[in-house]
Each structure stands twice: as structure tokens, then as C-alpha cells.
Amino acid sequence: MRENVPSFTAAMVAAMRGLGAFLPAPMRLVDDPYGLRFAGRLRGLRERRRLERGLRIASRAWMRGRLRRFVVTMQLRTRVIDDDVAAFAASGGRQLVLLGAGFDARAWRLGSLAGVAVFEVDHPATQAKKRALMRNDAPAGPVTFVPWDFERDPLDRLHSRLGLDGHDARLPTMTIFEGVLPYLTGEATAAAFRGIARYSAPGSPLAFTYMERALIEAQLRSGERRMLRWLGEPFRFGFDPTALPGWLGDHGFVLERDESITGIARRLLGPDVRGLTEGELAGRHFALARAGGCATPCRP
């Protein structure tokens, strides 16, 4: 991303989460009352209370096509991670790390995080904007902001910085790596997983989203890819799903679950998701892995 500029894609994703409130009721899987604050130049969207009634009444007309599919995608992705966060907290987990936290508002909107120490790791420019816009809202539990430039600061050293901020590597930690991996290089991805393994006690869950390698290669020729490159946030890296279990094993993790977003849509919205998702979900996945002890690449 560009130096000293908050992430455009993080703002876009947050806005899409906020727009979930205007979907038809069966598709509203997550309520993020903070998401529209980060809509950037779409200043009117920040005034949710003013616009909500009119937008809801007119939603059948404007919430359609690709916009609706994108908003549904964010609802699905966010909900499945929320469910795993709630399960982690219910099992007694008390440490959560958000890598590339962006404008994720889980620490504010999830009551299940009361008593959970949240560490938000992200680029200083994005973090500064988030802190300014959330300064008048109290999170459910303690939040520590950890400034980190993913392109300059080696992630396999992150465990040392987290330790300085009060993280206890002896206790279970859930890590969320949502919507970040496609923007990293293969080398940075490997370093990230090594870094996560170093601060994760055995059994700690790692929730992440990824794009299939074939989809990344297709995006190389797309207008969307060119736009993201111009913004300084191009797609770079994807996994081959068949190779993912072995890759994770080499980096200290055991794959517990790998669901396509299409499969999640059928599970949460019903078997017929045509018209809601085509073109937006193909090749996109959510995965849950657990730290299982480091293989050679994880050694200091």
C-alpha cells in the first residue's frame, strides 16, 4: 500500500459490512454499525441514522447486482469468523490477534470479546485513521494497537513485539488473518505463518481467508487487478487448496477446516444461492487451522 495512506481496500470492505444492514432480512448475517464510518469520500454514508430509513425503503432498487453480491460475500466471510471467535471465547480463550486488522470492528461489536485481550496489528496510517474514528466508542474488552508495516517489518519477529505489549505466548491465542493474504507475496506469506506459529501456543486457532492460485492468475488480466495495482494494493498470492494441508504442516499448523465461500453461502443462506453470489465467490475460501508444533521452517 502507499506510504502514509490508509488502506483503500480496508475502507471498502468496512463499508460493505456496514451496507449489510440494508440487505433483505434473511441475508443479514452480521450487523456492523461502525462499518460506514470508514466510507472515505462517500461522506453521506457515514450519517447512517439520517439515511437509514430512506435507504432501507429503497434498498430493493439500489441494493442489487454486483453491489449486493459483494455485500453478501462480506456478510458470509465475517459471520463465519465471528462464529469461530465466539467459540474460542466460550472455550476460555483470552487472547485475540488481528493481523492486518484494517477497519475490523469486532473488538467493539462482539460482546463475546469482553475480557479478551485484542491485539490489532496493522499499518500505522490505517491504524491512525481507525483510532481517530473510533475514539468515542468503548470496545468490549482491552484493545492494544500494534503498528506494523507488513512490507518492511518481518512478521517472524512479531512475537517479540507482542510480548512487549502484554501478550503471553504460553496461553492460547486466536489469530484472524482476514482478507490479507492475496496482497502479500509468497515469501511474506510464509514469514507471516512462521511468525504466527512462534507466538501461538499448541492448539491455538488461526482463521484466515484466501483466494485460489488460479483465481489470482485470472485476476492478472482483469480491470480490477489493474485498479488495485494503481491503488498500491495489487493481488499477489493464492493457494492451491489441494496443497494447503501440506503447506500448513510445513509451517507448524494442522488444517481443521477449509470451506469455499460458495459452500458457506449454501450452509447459511440455503442450497440455492444463484443470483446472490455468482462471480463473487468462486475461488474464495475460509480456513481454520490450529498450531500443532513447529516444523523446520518455524525454528528461530
Buried (B, 14 or more C-beta within 10 A) or exposed (E): BEEEEBBBBBBBBBBBBBBBBBBEEEBBBBEBBBBBBBBBEEEEBBEBEEBEEEBEEEBEEEBEEEEBBBBBBBBBBBBBBBEBBBBBBEEEBBBBBBBBBBBBBBBBBBEBBEEBBBBBBBBBBBBBBBEEBBEEEEBBBBBBBBBBEBEEBEBBBBBEBBEEEEBBBEBBBBBBBBBBBBBBEEEBBBBBBBBBBBBBEEBBBBBBBBBBBEBBEBBEEEEEBEEBEEBBBBBBBBBEBEEBBEBBBBBBBBBBEBBBBBBBBBEBBEEEBEEBBEEBBBBBBBBBBBBBEBBEBBEE
